[in-house]
């Protein structure tokens, strides 16, 4: 693979080298600053203060050889795809590189580089056009929404990456399972295309395996790929009486079932039928488009059974949603029109791409996820990435037919309209010197001490959302005043009785009952109950920040202090 990469990145491919270098650098800037020790402690930019911490906690848990839920001590993983975290845990065990360094500084650069390389290679293989491959790679790296344009008109700034709900290309690496799933799809498509062309069973088997395990890396990707493979395989059967794709789909489906259901037996209960949730909330929420009059009108028509006006209003909202999110990638519509006109000539790759883009847009229009309804927007992430590939093909073909002056002008305009999202997101959220969240040096000292202790469950203080809101005016906020995160588990390498309520909500754990029990413990004056609580829940350590304690004293709780500094006290529970 390294030889192929070096061959592709030769002097004759200077534009490819440039786009992959700039794309990798741009993407990596969203990650590499986080997790590094500074004067104030360890800072975290963007979603890394929550999502990054969560992944570190999971990776550390898997690296200990545990399938226990690190933020819900005593329970196991469920309704979660562990693929990326498991791979990272294995790399950590083999290399001894600290998990935060792997997560924030090494893997992001590797993933960004490989995604660009394999995107270019696949499109070159598919189309035979280096120019189309270049532009497809450009859109994969820099594709953005028209949120910047809406905010420029309304507020005079270029922010607004997710104004129409979806995150854009610049945020790919802050969702590492998504990034890894893109890489797997491109690699699998290369093996599939070459295997079909050469009738190479080994390559087809590799493609089948990659498509099959994809669902454990990112469930949204797995579902889209399986659906698209099914459509393409049926097309091939009826068009060419060729059953190769159907065999690949069947194999991938079997592998998907085997790797998915052991950890996701209740996954179907997480999906809720709620049509047009994203359209209505795009108009209703002020941190999205926030067109309140439109929201009032569309919902009035819908629930007032004024169906004709409702159809017009929701169709308009859908058009705004699609065009707003796709940005310049809406150029891919030209590709779709061409394929519809010449539908008899459509091949399996084109049908696979087309069905994946369409399904990724349609599915979130009708279903949401329990706990965190906005999570199903991740279906459209794949529509945006692969519509970017199609847009690159359209532009590459068009530029090949135009004179150099016209081509240069059009290319410059496309770049200028596309990149503001990436620039604004970096400028506003990742390049500022001061991070929004941190772990202080004092807490790091305490967490490192706890990490060296023997394994055992840890009790922390419940997250206080009101204190977190009060602290918002004074960044960087300590993580315990930032969000309900998994930071104690991540940096102590221990399972916590209750932490990161956000991800517990997403994955369907009954964390509210446990929180009520925890609050009752802290407020109780019943000596027997508090001791029984600690012992029955197998609590070994108690981690308290200054000012945090129970109503009963430490001796009454049966706690022995084993660590104390200016900010943190750690106790060991007497057994």
Secondary structure as the mmCIF struct_conf table of DSSP 4:
data_model
#
loop_
_struct_conf.conf_type_id
_struct_conf.id
_struct_conf.beg_label_comp_id
_struct_conf.beg_label_asym_id
_struct_conf.beg_label_seq_id
_struct_conf.end_label_comp_id
_struct_conf.end_label_asym_id
_struct_conf.end_label_seq_id
HELX_RH_AL_P HELX_RH_AL_P1 UNK A 2 UNK A 8
TURN_TY1_P TURN_TY1_P1 UNK A 9 UNK A 9
BEND BEND1 UNK A 10 UNK A 10
HELX_RH_3T_P HELX_RH_3T_P1 UNK A 11 UNK A 13
HELX_RH_AL_P HELX_RH_AL_P2 UNK A 14 UNK A 28
TURN_TY1_P TURN_TY1_P2 UNK A 29 UNK A 35
STRN STRN1 UNK A 37 UNK A 38
TURN_TY1_P TURN_TY1_P3 UNK A 39 UNK A 40
STRN STRN2 UNK A 41 UNK A 44
HELX_RH_3T_P HELX_RH_3T_P2 UNK A 46 UNK A 49
TURN_TY1_P TURN_TY1_P4 UNK A 50 UNK A 50
HELX_RH_AL_P HELX_RH_AL_P3 UNK A 51 UNK A 63
TURN_TY1_P TURN_TY1_P5 UNK A 64 UNK A 65
STRN STRN3 UNK A 68 UNK A 68
TURN_TY1_P TURN_TY1_P6 UNK A 70 UNK A 71
BEND BEND2 UNK A 72 UNK A 72
TURN_TY1_P TURN_TY1_P7 UNK A 73 UNK A 74
STRN STRN4 UNK A 76 UNK A 76
BEND BEND3 UNK A 79 UNK A 79
HELX_RH_AL_P HELX_RH_AL_P4 UNK A 83 UNK A 95
HELX_RH_AL_P HELX_RH_AL_P5 UNK A 99 UNK A 101
HELX_RH_PI_P HELX_RH_PI_P1 UNK A 102 UNK A 106
HELX_RH_AL_P HELX_RH_AL_P6 UNK A 107 UNK A 127
HELX_RH_AL_P HELX_RH_AL_P7 UNK A 130 UNK A 142
BEND BEND4 UNK A 146 UNK A 146
HELX_RH_AL_P HELX_RH_AL_P8 UNK A 147 UNK A 155
BEND BEND5 UNK A 156 UNK A 157
TURN_TY1_P TURN_TY1_P8 UNK A 161 UNK A 164
BEND BEND6 UNK A 165 UNK A 165
HELX_RH_3T_P HELX_RH_3T_P3 UNK A 169 UNK A 174
BEND BEND7 UNK A 175 UNK A 175
HELX_RH_AL_P HELX_RH_AL_P9 UNK A 176 UNK A 198
TURN_TY1_P TURN_TY1_P9 UNK A 199 UNK A 199
HELX_RH_AL_P HELX_RH_AL_P10 UNK A 201 UNK A 217
HELX_RH_AL_P HELX_RH_AL_P11 UNK A 219 UNK A 240
HELX_RH_AL_P HELX_RH_AL_P12 UNK A 244 UNK A 260
HELX_RH_3T_P HELX_RH_3T_P4 UNK A 261 UNK A 263
TURN_TY1_P TURN_TY1_P10 UNK A 265 UNK A 266
HELX_RH_3T_P HELX_RH_3T_P5 UNK A 267 UNK A 270
STRN STRN5 UNK A 271 UNK A 273
TURN_TY1_P TURN_TY1_P11 UNK A 275 UNK A 276
HELX_RH_AL_P HELX_RH_AL_P13 UNK A 277 UNK A 284
TURN_TY1_P TURN_TY1_P12 UNK A 286 UNK A 289
HELX_RH_AL_P HELX_RH_AL_P14 UNK A 292 UNK A 303
TURN_TY1_P TURN_TY1_P13 UNK A 304 UNK A 305
HELX_RH_AL_P HELX_RH_AL_P15 UNK A 307 UNK A 326
HELX_RH_3T_P HELX_RH_3T_P6 UNK A 327 UNK A 331
HELX_RH_AL_P HELX_RH_AL_P16 UNK A 332 UNK A 341
TURN_TY1_P TURN_TY1_P14 UNK A 342 UNK A 342
HELX_RH_3T_P HELX_RH_3T_P7 UNK A 343 UNK A 345
HELX_RH_AL_P HELX_RH_AL_P17 UNK A 348 UNK A 362
HELX_RH_3T_P HELX_RH_3T_P8 UNK A 363 UNK A 365
TURN_TY1_P TURN_TY1_P15 UNK A 366 UNK A 366
STRN STRN6 UNK A 367 UNK A 369
BEND BEND8 UNK A 370 UNK A 371
HELX_RH_3T_P HELX_RH_3T_P9 UNK A 373 UNK A 377
HELX_RH_AL_P HELX_RH_AL_P18 UNK A 378 UNK A 400
TURN_TY1_P TURN_TY1_P16 UNK A 401 UNK A 401
BEND BEND9 UNK A 402 UNK A 402
HELX_RH_AL_P HELX_RH_AL_P19 UNK A 404 UNK A 418
TURN_TY1_P TURN_TY1_P17 UNK A 419 UNK A 419
HELX_RH_AL_P HELX_RH_AL_P20 UNK A 420 UNK A 425
HELX_RH_PI_P HELX_RH_PI_P2 UNK A 426 UNK A 430
BEND BEND10 UNK A 431 UNK A 434
BEND BEND11 UNK A 436 UNK A 436
STRN STRN7 UNK A 437 UNK A 439
HELX_RH_AL_P HELX_RH_AL_P21 UNK A 441 UNK A 451
TURN_TY1_P TURN_TY1_P18 UNK A 452 UNK A 452
BEND BEND12 UNK A 453 UNK A 453
HELX_LH_PP_P HELX_LH_PP_P1 UNK A 454 UNK A 454
BEND BEND13 UNK A 455 UNK A 455
STRN STRN8 UNK A 457 UNK A 459
HELX_LH_PP_P HELX_LH_PP_P2 UNK A 461 UNK A 463
HELX_RH_AL_P HELX_RH_AL_P22 UNK A 465 UNK A 471
TURN_TY1_P TURN_TY1_P19 UNK A 472 UNK A 473
BEND BEND14 UNK A 474 UNK A 476
STRN STRN9 UNK A 477 UNK A 478
HELX_RH_3T_P HELX_RH_3T_P10 UNK A 479 UNK A 481
TURN_TY1_P TURN_TY1_P20 UNK A 482 UNK A 482
BEND BEND15 UNK A 483 UNK A 484
HELX_RH_AL_P HELX_RH_AL_P23 UNK A 487 UNK A 492
TURN_TY1_P TURN_TY1_P21 UNK A 493 UNK A 493
BEND BEND16 UNK A 494 UNK A 494
STRN STRN10 UNK A 496 UNK A 496
BEND BEND17 UNK A 497 UNK A 498
HELX_RH_AL_P HELX_RH_AL_P24 UNK A 501 UNK A 507
TURN_TY1_P TURN_TY1_P22 UNK A 508 UNK A 508
HELX_RH_AL_P HELX_RH_AL_P25 UNK A 511 UNK A 523
HELX_RH_AL_P HELX_RH_AL_P26 UNK A 527 UNK A 536
TURN_TY1_P TURN_TY1_P23 UNK A 537 UNK A 538
STRN STRN11 UNK A 539 UNK A 545
TURN_TY1_P TURN_TY1_P24 UNK A 546 UNK A 547
BEND BEND18 UNK A 551 UNK A 552
HELX_RH_AL_P HELX_RH_AL_P27 UNK A 554 UNK A 557
TURN_TY1_P TURN_TY1_P25 UNK A 558 UNK A 558
STRN STRN12 UNK A 559 UNK A 564
BEND BEND19 UNK A 566 UNK A 567
STRN STRN13 UNK A 568 UNK A 573
#
